[in-house]
Structures are given as C-alpha cells and as structure tokens.
Amino acid sequence: MSNTFDLLSKSEAHQITSLVKTLDESTFDYLQLELSGMKLTIGKGNAPMNGMAAVSVAAPISAAAAPTMAPFEAISAPVAIEPPPTAKQASAARDDGTVAVVATTMGRFYSKPEPSAAPFVSVGAKVDADATVGLIEVMKLFNAVGAGISGIVTEICVEDAQFVEYGQVLLRIQPSEAGTGAAKKK
C-alpha cells in the first residue's frame, strides 16, 4: 500500500503540520477540512464518523517528520457536533439586555479591513443587522462577521489580530427597538 502523503507537496505537508500545531494549542478536539477534493481530519480526541472511516493523528507531528507523517489510528466513537450558538443563546449568559456576537469559526479576528484602516465598529457605534463588525481569517481565507442585530455596540471583547475560538464572544450589542425580529431580545 502506498503512502497517501507521498502525493503531497512540501508546502501542503507544511500547512498540515501548521494545522496540527494550531489544533494542539487550541481547546478543540479535532478539525475537519475539505479542499479541492481532499478531506483531512486531525484531532487530539474523537472526531465524528460521517459514514466513512475518519482518522485522527495519533501523535504530535514535528516539522522534520511532516513529509512522512505520523501513524494514524481509527476513531472508535462518534462525537456530537453542536451548532453555532445563536445570538439569543449567547445573550443568556448575561442579563444586561445585550446580545453577543460570537465567532462562528476559529481563527484570527481582525477589527479592521486592513492594518491602516479604521475599525469596522467601536464602542458606541450604531450598527445595522447586516453590518460587518470584523473578519475572521483561517488559512488566508477571510470570513466577514455580521452584527446579526441592529443596535449600539456596548463592548468589544477581543483585540485586533487576536486568535479566537468557535463560539467565543467577540462583541456585545444593545438591541435597538427596531432590531430584527429573529434576534430581538424579548
């Protein structure tokens, strides 16, 4: 049986090594990634089974060992995946009437569209439900973070260029009376 990793370029192997290191430093148990027909699941614990045999890295991978990769072991038990927290669920953590805007993925949070630009929002800024309040970058892919509710920004909970985790509160918004129906706090 040929080694699947022989088909990877040094750059791809380096990127996978970087992903393993990032995962190892996070509180996440696993990461699933699918790009251009390639599916990769790495983890420190159990990953879900999606009708196919998923694999998990059995040991940390050093940069020198990246091209040959570490041995893999089959995952034996599926793990339940929770959907991203909604604004209403996130607001339940505090009883001050604010709604939390949370990270829908892990990555690096950017409060500005570019380093020399002004931030998307600041404390006291009025935002519409469809306003962009920041960006989360994962592997050079930038994902816009929307406010999700109209109101006034009351708190910014993370710093620019800070690494954030899935579900982490990024900022809080005090809903306006004309807030969106789905996200409006009752």
C-alpha positions as CSV (number, residue, x, y, z in Angstrom):
1,M,0.0,0.0,0.0
2,S,1.5,3.4,-1.0
3,N,1.7,6.2,1.5
4,T,-1.0,8.8,0.7
5,F,1.2,11.6,2.0
6,D,3.8,10.9,-0.8
7,L,1.3,12.8,-3.1
8,L,1.5,16.0,-1.0
9,S,3.9,18.7,-1.9
10,K,6.3,20.0,0.8
11,S,4.1,23.2,1.1
12,E,1.0,21.1,1.7
13,A,2.8,19.0,4.2
14,H,4.0,22.1,6.0
15,Q,0.4,23.5,6.0
16,I,-0.9,20.3,7.5
17,T,1.9,20.5,10.1
18,S,0.9,24.0,10.9
19,L,-2.8,23.0,11.3
20,V,-1.7,20.2,13.7
21,K,0.3,22.7,15.8
22,T,-2.6,25.2,15.9
23,L,-5.0,22.4,16.8
24,D,-2.7,21.2,19.5
25,E,-2.5,24.7,21.0
26,S,-6.3,25.1,21.0
27,T,-9.0,23.7,23.2
28,F,-10.6,21.9,20.2
29,D,-10.6,18.1,20.0
30,Y,-10.5,17.8,16.2
31,L,-10.5,19.7,12.9
32,Q,-12.2,18.6,9.7
33,L,-11.1,20.2,6.4
34,E,-12.2,19.6,2.8
35,L,-10.5,21.5,0.0
36,S,-10.3,20.6,-3.7
37,G,-11.4,17.0,-3.3
38,M,-9.0,16.4,-0.4
39,K,-10.6,15.5,3.0
40,L,-8.5,15.9,6.2
41,T,-9.5,15.2,9.8
42,I,-6.9,15.7,12.5
43,G,-7.6,15.5,16.2
44,K,-6.5,15.1,19.8
45,G,-9.5,13.1,20.7
46,N,-12.6,11.7,19.0
47,A,-14.0,13.0,15.7
48,P,-17.4,12.3,14.2
49,M,-17.9,9.4,11.8
50,N,-19.7,10.6,8.7
51,G,-20.4,7.2,7.1
52,M,-16.7,6.8,6.3
53,A,-13.6,5.9,8.3
54,A,-12.3,9.1,9.8
55,V,-8.7,9.3,11.1
56,S,-7.0,11.1,13.9
57,V,-3.4,11.9,14.3
58,A,-2.1,9.5,17.0
59,A,0.9,11.6,18.0
60,P,2.1,15.2,17.5
61,I,3.9,15.8,14.3
62,S,7.3,17.6,14.2
63,A,8.3,19.7,11.3
64,A,11.0,17.2,10.4
65,A,8.5,14.4,10.3
66,A,5.9,16.2,8.2
67,P,6.6,14.6,4.8
68,T,6.3,11.0,6.2
69,M,3.6,11.9,8.7
70,A,2.8,10.1,12.0
71,P,0.9,6.8,12.1
72,F,-2.9,7.1,12.1
73,E,-5.5,5.2,14.2
74,A,-9.2,4.7,13.5
75,I,-11.7,6.7,15.6
76,S,-13.9,4.3,17.5
77,A,-16.8,6.6,18.8
78,P,-18.7,9.4,17.1
79,V,-18.9,12.8,18.7
80,A,-22.0,15.1,18.7
81,I,-21.4,18.4,17.0
82,E,-23.2,21.4,18.4
83,P,-24.5,24.1,16.0
84,P,-23.1,27.6,16.4
85,P,-24.7,29.5,19.3
86,T,-27.4,31.9,18.2
87,A,-27.5,35.5,19.4
88,K,-30.3,34.6,21.8
89,Q,-28.4,31.7,23.3
90,A,-25.2,33.8,23.7
91,S,-27.2,36.7,25.3
92,A,-28.5,34.3,28.0
93,A,-25.0,34.3,29.6
94,R,-25.5,38.0,30.7
95,D,-28.7,39.6,31.9
96,D,-27.9,43.2,30.9
97,G,-30.0,43.1,27.8
98,T,-27.1,42.9,25.4
99,V,-26.7,40.4,22.6
100,A,-23.4,38.7,22.0
101,V,-21.9,38.5,18.5
102,V,-19.9,35.2,18.6
103,A,-17.2,33.6,16.4
104,T,-18.7,31.1,14.0
105,T,-15.3,29.5,13.4
106,M,-11.8,29.5,15.0
107,G,-9.2,31.8,13.5
108,R,-7.6,35.2,13.8
109,F,-10.1,38.1,14.4
110,Y,-9.5,41.4,12.7
111,S,-11.4,44.5,13.7
112,K,-10.2,46.4,10.6
113,P,-10.4,45.7,6.9
114,E,-6.7,46.4,6.6
115,P,-4.0,47.4,9.0
116,S,-4.0,51.1,8.2
117,A,-7.8,51.4,8.1
118,A,-10.2,52.4,10.8
119,P,-12.0,49.6,12.7
120,F,-15.3,48.3,11.4
121,V,-17.0,49.3,14.7
122,S,-16.1,50.9,18.0
123,V,-17.9,51.1,21.4
124,G,-20.9,53.4,21.0
125,A,-21.3,52.8,17.3
126,K,-24.7,52.2,15.8
127,V,-24.9,49.1,13.6
128,D,-27.5,47.5,11.4
129,A,-28.2,43.8,11.4
130,D,-26.3,43.3,8.1
131,A,-23.3,45.4,9.1
132,T,-19.8,43.8,9.1
133,V,-18.2,44.1,12.5
134,G,-15.0,42.2,11.9
135,L,-13.2,39.5,9.9
136,I,-12.0,36.0,11.0
137,E,-9.1,34.7,9.0
138,V,-8.5,30.9,8.7
139,M,-5.7,29.7,6.3
140,K,-5.6,33.0,4.3
141,L,-9.4,32.9,3.9
142,F,-11.3,35.9,5.4
143,N,-14.8,35.4,6.7
144,A,-17.0,38.5,7.4
145,V,-18.6,38.6,10.8
146,G,-22.0,40.2,10.7
147,A,-23.7,42.0,13.6
148,G,-26.9,40.0,13.2
149,I,-28.9,42.6,15.0
150,S,-29.5,46.4,14.9
151,G,-28.3,48.4,17.9
152,I,-25.4,50.0,19.7
153,V,-22.0,48.3,20.3
154,T,-21.6,48.3,24.1
155,E,-18.4,46.2,24.4
156,I,-15.7,44.8,22.2
157,C,-14.4,41.6,23.9
158,V,-11.4,40.8,21.7
159,E,-8.4,42.7,20.4
160,D,-7.4,43.1,16.8
161,A,-5.4,40.2,15.4
162,Q,-6.3,38.0,18.5
163,F,-6.8,34.3,17.9
164,V,-10.5,33.4,18.7
165,E,-12.2,30.1,19.1
166,Y,-15.6,28.8,17.9
167,G,-18.4,30.3,20.0
168,Q,-16.2,32.9,21.7
169,V,-17.9,36.3,22.3
170,L,-16.4,38.9,20.0
171,L,-18.6,41.9,21.0
172,R,-21.9,42.9,22.5
173,I,-24.7,44.9,21.1
174,Q,-27.6,46.6,22.9
175,P,-30.5,45.9,20.6
176,S,-32.5,48.9,19.2
177,E,-36.3,49.0,19.3
178,A,-36.2,48.4,15.5
179,G,-34.0,45.3,15.9
180,T,-34.5,42.3,13.7
181,G,-37.4,40.1,14.7
182,A,-35.5,36.9,15.0
183,A,-32.6,38.3,17.1
184,K,-34.6,40.9,19.0
185,K,-34.4,40.2,22.8
186,K,-37.8,39.8,24.5
